[in-house]
């Protein structure tokens, strides 16, 4: 019985995401995969995730080169499966591109060999298997040789064997990347694979023989995030506004367009707060971060001034005051600024907040945040003091209603108990949606937090 070819499409990654960028392939044409094995790493506007394969079989085609953007539902790869490894639905294999829903629950009709996951870490799991390369003459898609199976890049169609003047007969994105990094022109190579297919060993052999030229130090125009020369602007470069940076740009533009924001600020003497933190950390146990202490003061302030833990429903012309504080905090990463969210921050103490900040910060810098970890915030704490600045007028993280900014804590001359002294001073700024409250509420919240920063012992009554 000839193997059946199943098409795997980019699944719905949830949270309103409409597409993703291919970061790197984890398999190549000819590899054997098992159910739920990660096959490609993609980057959304929220995080990087590994997409699993819902079928077990032999990879016959990969679609989308590294750096290309694919919409949800676009083909990712095809897999040749036998009659037993296809996930049955109503007695037949699922239609091409069928994938489980974003909840991660298996399809009701899926068999034991079918996939129950959309993203790695969700739904069912499968034992890992060691990948092996299928030699020429192995399983083929509908009888077609493996090297004739299309591999689609950005804006390209099917590719097969070609002359030196046309596309190179290569199906593996990994081989293309190796050649690109080594400055090797694949069209000048004679492949040793089936019907002239260029293999990784062919590229490595050419590199060892000195056929490759020195890599161009300038970034390739097709590389993700690389500056692109424009014929319309020879005096400058253009950087693609996509991924995290594109998502941030869209959100900030919407915030400025829809939210009538205002900012107020105050300097506070943080000497006593820093001394209290030092005492806590000297007492043993996990170290408490300054950000956690400020977050705890924020949640106490929002309990006193709930107008700021809200959002505006423009369609219903209503202000929605939210019962729980899901606290966002800004993290700078190599991919840009992201805002992870600490769920139910109002129920956590300083030690719990410190642990959660550390966990989410680590995941953010590794690009491993799940969509649920960067959405649903109700208030944001922005510590821009880490950049060595004192003040800022941040843009509200739409659709939230307010953001508290914290500058650096530095020694400054300060009048303390009627005398001039050197104290640890910090500037706090509150940017708020003027639709949810007036200046009295905003000023009251900011003053409440500042007073607790200056006299942390007064916060013990409610913390």
GIVEN-V455431 format. One record per residue. N is the residue number from 1. RES is the residue in three letters. NEAR is the number of other ideal C-beta (glycine too) atoms within 10 Angstrom. D_FIRST is the distance of its C-alpha to the first C-alpha in whole Angstrom. Layout:
((N/RES/NEAR/D_FIRST) (N/RES/NEAR/D_FIRST))
This chain:
((1/UNK/5/0) (2/UNK/12/4) (3/UNK/21/6) (4/UNK/18/9) (5/UNK/22/13) (6/UNK/25/15) (7/UNK/18/19) (8/UNK/26/22) (9/UNK/20/25) (10/UNK/22/29) (11/UNK/24/29) (12/UNK/16/33) (13/UNK/23/35) (14/UNK/19/38) (15/UNK/15/41) (16/UNK/10/41) (17/UNK/16/40) (18/UNK/11/38) (19/UNK/16/36) (20/UNK/27/36) (21/UNK/22/37) (22/UNK/25/34) (23/UNK/18/36) (24/UNK/15/33) (25/UNK/23/30) (26/UNK/18/29) (27/UNK/21/25) (28/UNK/20/24) (29/UNK/25/21) (30/UNK/25/19) (31/UNK/21/20) (32/UNK/20/18) (33/UNK/24/20) (34/UNK/18/20) (35/UNK/26/21) (36/UNK/22/24) (37/UNK/23/25) (38/UNK/16/27) (39/UNK/21/26) (40/UNK/26/29) (41/UNK/19/33) (42/UNK/23/34) (43/UNK/20/38) (44/UNK/22/39) (45/UNK/24/43) (46/UNK/24/43) (47/UNK/23/42) (48/UNK/19/39) (49/UNK/26/36) (50/UNK/17/32) (51/UNK/25/29) (52/UNK/30/26) (53/UNK/26/23) (54/UNK/28/21) (55/UNK/28/18) (56/UNK/24/16) (57/UNK/23/14) (58/UNK/24/15) (59/UNK/28/18) (60/UNK/27/17) (61/UNK/24/21) (62/UNK/28/24) (63/UNK/22/26) (64/UNK/25/30) (65/UNK/17/32) (66/UNK/21/35) (67/UNK/21/38) (68/UNK/18/36) (69/UNK/18/36) (70/UNK/20/34) (71/UNK/10/34) (72/UNK/15/33) (73/UNK/13/29) (74/UNK/16/29) (75/UNK/18/25) (76/UNK/24/25) (77/UNK/27/22) (78/UNK/24/18) (79/UNK/28/16) (80/UNK/25/12) (81/UNK/22/11) (82/UNK/14/8) (83/UNK/11/8) (84/UNK/9/11) (85/UNK/22/13) (86/UNK/22/13) (87/UNK/24/17) (88/UNK/17/17) (89/UNK/16/20) (90/UNK/9/20) (91/UNK/6/17) (92/UNK/10/15) (93/UNK/19/15) (94/UNK/22/18) (95/UNK/9/19) (96/UNK/12/19) (97/UNK/16/22) (98/UNK/19/23) (99/UNK/22/25) (100/UNK/25/27) (101/UNK/13/31) (102/UNK/16/33) (103/UNK/10/35) (104/UNK/15/32) (105/UNK/15/31) (106/UNK/19/27) (107/UNK/19/26) (108/UNK/7/27) (109/UNK/13/23) (110/UNK/20/22) (111/UNK/14/20) (112/UNK/10/21) (113/UNK/17/19) (114/UNK/24/20) (115/UNK/25/23) (116/UNK/21/26) (117/UNK/23/28) (118/UNK/23/29) (119/UNK/20/31) (120/UNK/15/32) (121/UNK/13/34) (122/UNK/18/33) (123/UNK/18/31) (124/UNK/17/29) (125/UNK/13/29) (126/UNK/16/26) (127/UNK/8/26) (128/UNK/10/27) (129/UNK/12/24) (130/UNK/6/25) (131/UNK/15/24) (132/UNK/10/22) (133/UNK/12/22) (134/UNK/17/18) (135/UNK/10/20) (136/UNK/13/19) (137/UNK/9/16) (138/UNK/15/14) (139/UNK/19/11) (140/UNK/21/12) (141/UNK/21/13) (142/UNK/11/11) (143/UNK/7/12) (144/UNK/14/15) (145/UNK/16/17) (146/UNK/25/18) (147/UNK/23/22) (148/UNK/19/21) (149/UNK/24/20) (150/UNK/18/23) (151/UNK/24/26) (152/UNK/18/28) (153/UNK/19/32) (154/UNK/13/35) (155/UNK/6/35) (156/UNK/14/33) (157/UNK/8/30) (158/UNK/11/27) (159/UNK/20/27) (160/UNK/18/26) (161/UNK/18/28) (162/UNK/13/32) (163/UNK/9/35) (164/UNK/11/37) (165/UNK/6/39) (166/UNK/11/36) (167/UNK/16/34) (168/UNK/23/33) (169/UNK/23/29) (170/UNK/27/29) (171/UNK/26/26) (172/UNK/23/27) (173/UNK/23/30) (174/UNK/17/32) (175/UNK/24/32) (176/UNK/21/34) (177/UNK/15/36) (178/UNK/17/37) (179/UNK/23/38) (180/UNK/16/40) (181/UNK/12/42) (182/UNK/16/43) (183/UNK/13/44) (184/UNK/22/41) (185/UNK/13/40) (186/UNK/20/37) (187/UNK/15/37) (188/UNK/10/39) (189/UNK/21/36) (190/UNK/10/34) (191/UNK/20/31) (192/UNK/12/29) (193/UNK/21/26) (194/UNK/19/23) (195/UNK/13/25) (196/UNK/16/28) (197/UNK/24/27) (198/UNK/25/30) (199/UNK/20/29) (200/UNK/16/31) (201/UNK/12/33) (202/UNK/21/34) (203/UNK/25/36) (204/UNK/14/37) (205/UNK/13/38) (206/UNK/20/40) (207/UNK/16/42) (208/UNK/9/43) (209/UNK/8/44) (210/UNK/7/46) (211/UNK/15/44) (212/UNK/17/44) (213/UNK/10/47) (214/UNK/7/49) (215/UNK/12/47) (216/UNK/9/49) (217/UNK/5/51) (218/UNK/9/51) (219/UNK/13/48) (220/UNK/13/45) (221/UNK/11/45) (222/UNK/14/42) (223/UNK/13/42) (224/UNK/17/42) (225/UNK/15/46) (226/UNK/14/47) (227/UNK/14/50) (228/UNK/13/49) (229/UNK/11/52) (230/UNK/11/53) (231/UNK/5/54) (232/UNK/6/56) (233/UNK/9/58) (234/UNK/8/59) (235/UNK/5/61) (236/UNK/9/59) (237/UNK/12/55) (238/UNK/12/53) (239/UNK/10/51) (240/UNK/16/48) (241/UNK/11/49) (242/UNK/17/45) (243/UNK/21/44) (244/UNK/21/46) (245/UNK/16/49) (246/UNK/15/48) (247/UNK/18/48) (248/UNK/18/51) (249/UNK/13/53) (250/UNK/13/51) (251/UNK/17/53) (252/UNK/15/56) (253/UNK/12/56) (254/UNK/13/56) (255/UNK/20/58) (256/UNK/13/61) (257/UNK/8/60) (258/UNK/15/60) (259/UNK/21/62) (260/UNK/10/66) (261/UNK/19/67) (262/UNK/15/70) (263/UNK/16/70) (264/UNK/15/73) (265/UNK/18/74) (266/UNK/16/76) (267/UNK/15/77) (268/UNK/24/77) (269/UNK/20/78) (270/UNK/25/75) (271/UNK/20/77) (272/UNK/16/78) (273/UNK/23/74) (274/UNK/17/73) (275/UNK/12/76) (276/UNK/17/74) (277/UNK/19/71) (278/UNK/11/72) (279/UNK/9/73) (280/UNK/16/70) (281/UNK/13/68) (282/UNK/8/71) (283/UNK/8/71) (284/UNK/7/68) (285/UNK/8/64) (286/UNK/13/62) (287/UNK/13/63) (288/UNK/21/64) (289/UNK/19/63) (290/UNK/17/66) (291/UNK/20/63) (292/UNK/24/62) (293/UNK/24/66) (294/UNK/23/66) (295/UNK/27/63) (296/UNK/24/65) (297/UNK/24/68) (298/UNK/27/66) (299/UNK/21/64) (300/UNK/19/68) (301/UNK/25/69) (302/UNK/25/66) (303/UNK/13/67) (304/UNK/13/71) (305/UNK/20/70) (306/UNK/16/66) (307/UNK/19/67) (308/UNK/28/65) (309/UNK/27/62) (310/UNK/23/61) (311/UNK/17/59) (312/UNK/20/60) (313/UNK/11/58) (314/UNK/10/59) (315/UNK/6/58) (316/UNK/8/60) (317/UNK/7/63) (318/UNK/10/63) (319/UNK/15/63) (320/UNK/14/60) (321/UNK/14/62) (322/UNK/16/59) (323/UNK/8/60) (324/UNK/13/58) (325/UNK/24/58) (326/UNK/19/55) (327/UNK/29/57) (328/UNK/24/55) (329/UNK/26/56) (330/UNK/19/56) (331/UNK/21/54) (332/UNK/14/54) (333/UNK/14/51) (334/UNK/8/50) (335/UNK/16/48) (336/UNK/15/51) (337/UNK/13/53) (338/UNK/26/51) (339/UNK/24/52) (340/UNK/23/50) (341/UNK/22/52) (342/UNK/24/53) (343/UNK/15/52) (344/UNK/13/55) (345/UNK/27/58) (346/UNK/20/61) (347/UNK/10/60) (348/UNK/20/60) (349/UNK/11/62) (350/UNK/20/63) (351/UNK/15/61) (352/UNK/16/58) (353/UNK/23/58) (354/UNK/21/59) (355/UNK/14/55) (356/UNK/21/53) (357/UNK/22/55) (358/UNK/15/54) (359/UNK/13/50) (360/UNK/21/50) (361/UNK/17/51) (362/UNK/12/49) (363/UNK/18/46) (364/UNK/23/47) (365/UNK/15/48) (366/UNK/12/45) (367/UNK/18/43) (368/UNK/14/41) (369/UNK/25/43) (370/UNK/18/41) (371/UNK/19/42) (372/UNK/12/44) (373/UNK/20/46) (374/UNK/23/47) (375/UNK/17/48) (376/UNK/14/50) (377/UNK/22/53) (378/UNK/26/57) (379/UNK/28/59) (380/UNK/22/59) (381/UNK/23/61) (382/UNK/20/61) (383/UNK/20/62) (384/UNK/18/63) (385/UNK/20/66) (386/UNK/13/63) (387/UNK/10/64) (388/UNK/9/68) (389/UNK/12/69) (390/UNK/17/71) (391/UNK/16/70) (392/UNK/19/68) (393/UNK/12/67) (394/UNK/19/63) (395/UNK/18/61) (396/UNK/22/60) (397/UNK/23/56) (398/UNK/19/56) (399/UNK/19/56) (400/UNK/25/58) (401/UNK/28/62) (402/UNK/27/63) (403/UNK/28/63) (404/UNK/26/65) (405/UNK/23/65) (406/UNK/25/67) (407/UNK/22/69) (408/UNK/16/69) (409/UNK/19/72) (410/UNK/14/75) (411/UNK/11/78) (412/UNK/14/81) (413/UNK/10/84) (414/UNK/16/85) (415/UNK/10/88) (416/UNK/13/87) (417/UNK/5/90) (418/UNK/6/92) (419/UNK/7/92) (420/UNK/9/90) (421/UNK/14/87) (422/UNK/11/84) (423/UNK/19/81) (424/UNK/18/77) (425/UNK/19/77) (426/UNK/25/73) (427/UNK/20/73) (428/UNK/22/71) (429/UNK/21/70) (430/UNK/23/68) (431/UNK/25/67) (432/UNK/29/66) (433/UNK/26/65) (434/UNK/13/69) (435/UNK/15/67) (436/UNK/21/67) (437/UNK/22/70) (438/UNK/12/73) (439/UNK/11/75) (440/UNK/9/77) (441/UNK/17/73) (442/UNK/23/72) (443/UNK/16/75) (444/UNK/16/75) (445/UNK/25/72) (446/UNK/23/72) (447/UNK/16/76) (448/UNK/19/74) (449/UNK/25/72) (450/UNK/22/75) (451/UNK/16/77) (452/UNK/25/75) (453/UNK/25/74) (454/UNK/17/78) (455/UNK/13/78) (456/UNK/20/75) (457/UNK/9/77) (458/UNK/11/78) (459/UNK/20/74) (460/UNK/8/74) (461/UNK/7/75) (462/UNK/9/72) (463/UNK/14/69))
